Structure formats: C-alpha cells, structure tokens
Amino acid sequence: MKRKKYWFLFAILLLSLSSLSPSFDFTHNTRREPPGDEPIPPQQRPDIPDRDLGPVKVGVQLNGDEMRQLKAINERFKEETGAEIEIVPLETNEEQLESFLLQMTLGEGPDVLLMDTHYIKALAMNGYLLPVDASQAVMPGGDTLSGLLPPLQWNGYQWGMPFDIDPYVMTWQAKEKDGTVFKMPESRKAWQEFFELHIETPVISFDPNDPYAFGAAVHLLEGDPSKPEQEVLDMLIHNRKQMMETNQVEEDTPRNTEEPSSPSSGKGEAPVVIEPYSSFSDKDTEGLSLALAMGKTHLNTPVVRTRSFAVAAHTESPALAMKWITYMTDKDIQHEWSKDVGTLPVVSELYVTGAALRDRGIWQKAAVPAQVLLSRNEAAALEFGDAEGFLTYSESARRLLLGEMTREEYMRLYRSDQHE
C-alpha cells in the first residue's frame, strides 16, 4: 500500500510541474533550458515507424503566389508517399506572437515551420524546436551554402534547414535627367555630400515596412545593418521625410494614365531604389544599372532574407516531418521553386548552371555575387546584437522612419556583443 501511495503522490507532483508555462517574450532571455558549457542532449523520442503517414501540419510565412506553388509541390509529395500533409499560413507579427507561442507551448501549433531564419534560434532557445539531427540520422544539406547554417546553430546543434534566399538589390538609371552619368557614392563622406546636394528630394527609395530594405539602405550608406551609426540614421530619417513629401506631391498631381510605369514608379523620384531580388521576376530591367545593395565597409555581410524549415518539439511525427523537409530542399525542387517564385536556391550546385534558372542580367550581377559571399560568410544579422531581437528590429525601423521613435531611443536598443 505504501508503494501505491508514493506512486500516487509522484503522479500529482508531475501534473503540477507540467502546468507551469514558459515566458512568451522573445525579447528577453527567458528559456526553458539555459545554455551551458556543454551541448544539451536533444529530447529522446521513441522509434517512429517508417510508414508514419501523419497527419502533419506545416505553418508557413509565404505570400499568395508562393503558397499556391508550395501547395502544388506538396500535392506531389502526398501522391508519392500517401502522407497527410496540410499547409497553413503562419503569422508571427507582434500582435499575434503571444497566441502563436501559446499554441506551441500547448502542442497545438504546426509540426513544421517555414519562416524567416531570424526566428529559428529564438524558438530553439525557448525549447519549441527539435534539432535537425534528432529526427534524421544523416544531416541533410551537405551542399547548402555554408554561410546560411551558423544562424541556425545553437548549443552544439542545428535547429533548421535553409529553404531559399532573397538578397537585396539596388537599381539606378545610368544617366540622370540632365544627361549626366550617375556616379554612385563610395564612402560615408561621399554619401553625406550627395545628401546635401539633394536636400529637398529623396536619395534612396525603399519600403519602410521592410526591415531588410532598411538594413540594405544602412549597408549602402557604409553603416552596420545590425547597429546603424548615428550619421546613417540621420541620413535615412531625412530621406524618409523627403520621400513622404514627394509621394504626397505625386498623389496631388494628376497623372497621364498612358505613361508607362518604371520599376521605381510609385516610390518617388529617388535616384537609387532598393528592392528584393525576387521583385524583379516580372520586371524589365532594361536601361537600369543594378548591383547588390551594399557598401564597402561591411563587404562580407550582405543583407539577405533567408527562410528556413524547422520541426516543432511537440510533433508526433518527427521522421515524416524531416522526410517532407528533405523533399522540399532537394535540388530539383529548389530549381523549380526558384524559377517559379523568383527567390534564389540554397544549394550551391545550382549556381553553376544559373542560366537555366534565370535568363536575366541580374543573375550575374546579384545572384552570383550573393552566392559567392554566402559560401564563405554569414548574411547581416538584423537583431541589434541580440539573437532574439529581430521582431524588435523590424518594428523599431518602421517607427523610426515614421517619426514615432527618436534616433536616441532607437540606438538605446543596441546590445553589446556579450548578449549575443
């Protein structure tokens, strides 16, 4: 009887412990398993039968066209395997983050995630993911661009698999309106002088709601994309003010509807336009000069948006989840995805035969340089030096440009290297 009583008390203790929930805040270092000097062994799971057919739910951060394309590929996987895989949209903005993390905590979230790579390490540090090699004996992605892997590694394990990349590109007209050749400034001082010559007009055009476009603009102005310097922020704040005023004038001025639009139409009269590589999939770049949007001060860290797959810790089908991810990162699927969606592949081999992917000039001027850089170096981390700071970076960049945050308030968000 005594032994039964002890087991009953032990069961109550386990239930009470399981009711405790972790913090939902990505911006603090509250973690279920703080990192130590030695890697923490991944959670052990019982053997999963090879014929596990799910169901598996995949949460993805994709636009409408990308979602349709991924679903089409998923249908082929389902036909070939008989597995039950459902793809659903995934939102992780500031308003919906707490709901998303609560779902993950309760084991009700997606089994597989496809999201911005900046989120992966934060999720891993809070205990929401399985390491890649905990679900598959052989580490996949041997020929993946090596610079894409460090952001997915933490505590001795890899927590995600890269899926695609989207470098940020700058375009400009080779000649200005007066016929003179446009010469791109090549130093911080040269940019400041250029801004002084264009005191009443915008110099750089980019989407203020896109943190990567903001980071690329900082890079171009010879700043550190992760922690922009005061001089760079001043130039961008002034630039945004002039852009808003220019766009207001355009809205108040009747337009000739028969006039053809240009790649920078609707973005003011700025001489330099920054956009993601994928945005050029349906645009004519004839007459435009283009290159990666970057200055010379941080040549080894281009601004590139990367999306990666990850497996949720609560999934009941880790082997099937990794089988699906392996299928989606196969080089043939990578080729198809890049051709149809416009982003770039993560498989090194596909850059050798680049013309088969994109018969466009920007392949040699943007895709190939991005591949060369990412084969040796990591992309710029937009996180203020904090592995969990991407959401803060995104929101703060938008507020700064809209005048809702001062330069001083923005710079106070920076972390020292010891917080990384």
ABEGO torsion letter per residue (X at the ends): XAAAAAAAAAAAAAAAAAABBBBABAABABBABBBBABBBBBBBBBBBBAABAOBBBBBBBBBAAAAAAAAAAAAAAAAAAGBBBBBBBBBABAAAAAAAAAAAAAGABBABBBBBAAAAAAAAAAGABBBAAAABABBBGAABBAAAAAAABBGGBBABBBABBBBBBBBBBABBAAGBBBBBBABAAAAAAAAAAAAABBABBBBAABAAAAAAAAAAAGBBAABBBAAAAAAAAAAAAAAAAAAAAAAABBBBAABBBBAABGAEABABBBBBAAAAAABBABGBBBBBBBBAABAABBBBBBBBBBBBAABABAAAAAAAAAAAABAAAAAAAAAAAGBBBABAAAAABAAAABBBAAAAAAAAAAAAAAAABBBBBBAGGBAAAAAAAAAAAAAAAAGABBAAAAAAABBBAAAX
